[in-house]
Amino acid sequence: MTDERIDKIKSAIEAADHIPAKNKAELLALLANLQPAIAKVAETHPEDARSIGQSVEASAQIAARENKRPERVETTLRELKQSVEKFEASHPELAAFVNRYSTLLSALGF
C-alpha cells in the first residue's frame, strides 16, 4: 500500500465530522500500523496485499461518509476479514490490525 493511499484514507477520516475525535485518533493510530503489516505480506503475496489495502481503503471511505450504507461497510469488512484469514498464522500483526479496525468500525455503528 502506497503512502499516497494511506494519506488518502487518513484525510477522509480526518475530514469526517460525524466521527468523534477520540475514535478518529484511534483509527489513525491503527492505520499507522497498517502499512508495515501489509508490506510484509506484499513480499510474498503482492496481489493479496493489494486486495487487503483496497478493502481497508474502501471501508474507510464508506465510514467517512456521513450518509453511509451500513450494509456496504459490513460487506467490505467481511471481505477484508476473509482476505486476511489465510495470513493469520504467518502475519499475526496484520490479522490483529484487521480485528481491531473492524471492531472499532462496528462500535461506531458502521
N, C-alpha and C positions, 0 to 999 in steps of 0.2 A: 504494500500500500504506500503510495507516494505521500510526501509531505503536503503536496497540494490538496490531495483528497482529505487528509486529516484536517488541514486548515479549513477546508470547505465544511466539514462536519462540525468542527468547533464553532465556526462562525454562525452556522444555522442554530446551534444550541444557544449560543450567547445572545442571539437576536430574538429568541423565543420568550416573549414577555409573560406567557402563561406558565412557564416552568419556574418554580420558586428558586431563589438564588442558591440555597443550600443544595438543592438537587442538581442545579446546573454545575456547581462546583464538583459534586460527586461524579457526574457524567464526564466532565472534562478531565478529572483525575483518572478515571477508567480509560478514557481514550488515550491518555498519555502513555499508558502501558500497552496499548494495542499494537502500535507499530512494531516494537521489538518482538512481540509474540508472533505476529504474522510473518515477520521477516524470517524467523526460524523455520516456520512451515514452508515458506517460499523457497528455501534452499533445496528442498527435496520434492515439493509438491506445488509448483508455481500456479497451476490452474486452480487448485483448491484454495490457495492463499488469496488469489484474486477474487474468487467467489465469496469467500468469507468477508473480505473487505467490502465488496459490493453490498452484501447483506447488512453489514454494520452501517454503511452509508445510507442505504435505503431506509432502515429502521430509524436512524437519527433524523433524517429528512422528514419522515412521516410524523415522528414525535414532535418535531419543532414546529409543525403546522398547528395553528390554533384550531382550525376546523378539520381535525383528523378523523379518519375512519378506523375505529378500534380493530375491526376485523383485518384490515391491511397490516396493522402493526403486529397482530397475533400471527398472521401468516408469515410475515417476514422474520419474526423472532423464531418461529418454529423451523423455518428453513435454515436460519443461522445455527440453531442448536444441532440440527441434523448434519449440517456440513462439518461441524466440529467434533461430533461424536467419535469418528474414527481416529482422531488425534488425541483423545483423552489420555491415553497411556503415554504416548511419546511426547506430547506437548501439554502437560497439565496446566501451565500458566495461561495458555490460550483458552482451555476449557473453563478455567476459573474465571477468566475475564468475561466470557460469554455468559456464564451463570450469574455473575454479579450484575452485568449490564442488563440482562433480561429481567432479573428480579427487580432492579431499580425502575426500569420502564413499566413493569407490571404494577409496582407500588404507586407509580404516578398516575395509574389509570390508563396506560397506553396499551 
